[in-house]
Amino acid sequence: MMFRIFASSLLTLVALVGFASAESPIRALIIDGQNNHGAWPKTTMMMKKYLEDTKRYTVDISRTKFTWQGDDLLAKYPLEDGVKRESKGSAIPDPNFKPDFSKYDVVISNFGFGAAPWPEETNSAFEKFVANGGGLVIVHAADNSFGDWEQYNQMIGLGGWGNRTEKNGPYVYFDKEEKLVSDNSAGNGGSHGSQHEFSVVIRDAEHPITKGLPRSWLHSKDELYDRLRGPAKNMKILATSFASKSQGGTDRHEPMVMTIDYGKGRVFHTPMGHADYSMECVGFITLLVRGTDWAATGKVVDFSIPADFPTIEKSSQRKFD
């Protein structure tokens, strides 16, 4: 009898130890629904799959309803033809967009320019989530959203468009001598030249997100955001790209990978990821996973460099079906 009791207790202990040692999945939420980039439904699914492929994540999606008031939708959200259009229309807020952020370790935003304001209670819940230690990932046009929301600007560090001007904070970049500049001159935030491949240069090789990556590598065709401006408080620039005037840029080294501390929360921000072909870049995929790991947990699980990682001379893509 004593042996059976001992054996039963031992099995229970082993089961409990095994349960405790098994890591729980990282719970991620992608939020989207209003974006000026036509590829956004696909790019949301791409990011979902990239995270789930690690076997460390469960990924949900919460989507706002998209309704429009005013003139032609394409006037506000033009096709990829480079033509400038004017519009007096606007997206209509979705009063039912109220995700339960508290259920998640990290939120990934795939919103874009022109996104309508959220309900006040959603804003408050989001601010509380990040300030209390939740992770946040900002991808490409998510830094165009909500230019008049002060705490959102604090979270993302830098942003563009969305009525952002000097009132929101300085331009931040490295000049041609590679000196970090905080420029308080007047002007609108956000611009970019023509889409092209461009080099990403690691500025902080010791941060977990960038540790071990090549000092410089060629990113697939994308928009190279420049003239981003904002509060830039508690922000670290981990990587930059040179926005050449020959491609319509600023002749400055513009931030491409950033982290921001907001309260107890961690924010990973990359302006890369304009379209599906941009997100197919192995460099982007690697940074997305590492950045989301870090935002969610404060560490990066996998420091290995994929065999197909881009080089300084050649970009590398994984075709997404």
Secondary structure, DSSP 8 states (H G I E B T S, - for coil): -HHHHHHHHHHHHHHHHHHHHS---EEEEEEES--S-TTHHHHHHHHHHHHHTTTSEEEEEEE----EESS-HHHHS--TT--------EE---TT----GGG-SEEEE---TT-----HHHHHHHHHHHHTT-EEEEEGGGGTS-TT-HHHHHHHS-B-STT--GGG--EEEE-TT--EEEE-----S-EE-S-EEEEEEES-TTSTTTTTS-SEEEEEEE--EES-BS--TTEEEEEEEEE-GGGTS-SEEEEEEEEEEETTEEEEEE----SHHHHTBHHHHHHHHHHHHHHHHSS-S-----TT---SS---B----
